[in-house]
């Protein structure tokens, strides 16, 4: 794993950021597949797309992980709230079929 200090030029640094971005996109694709599966499973358990206690749990978990790793918890929360709202909207579309 390349560390930021290992980069000796902006070109190297940008290449590493691009690699990280590609990994993040792949992870988001995988997460979306789990959201799709949730939309398949929720009807059998009579669960809605939005479960406020689960949203709060995810936000608390992410804020804690961010703080533990030196990332601003507010930034993590902002990113995850966007991701959660997108996920809920996706589930709602799938559940309405």
VENJOQUI-V900288 format. One line per field, one symbol per residue. psi: psi as a letter, one per 40 degrees, with the letter a starting at -180 (. if undefined). A space follows every 50 residues. Layout:
# VENJOQUI-V900288
psi = ???
This chain:
# VENJOQUI-V900288
psi = hhideeheidddddddddddddddddddddddddddddddddddefiidh hdddddddddddddddddeeihddddddddddddddddddddddde.
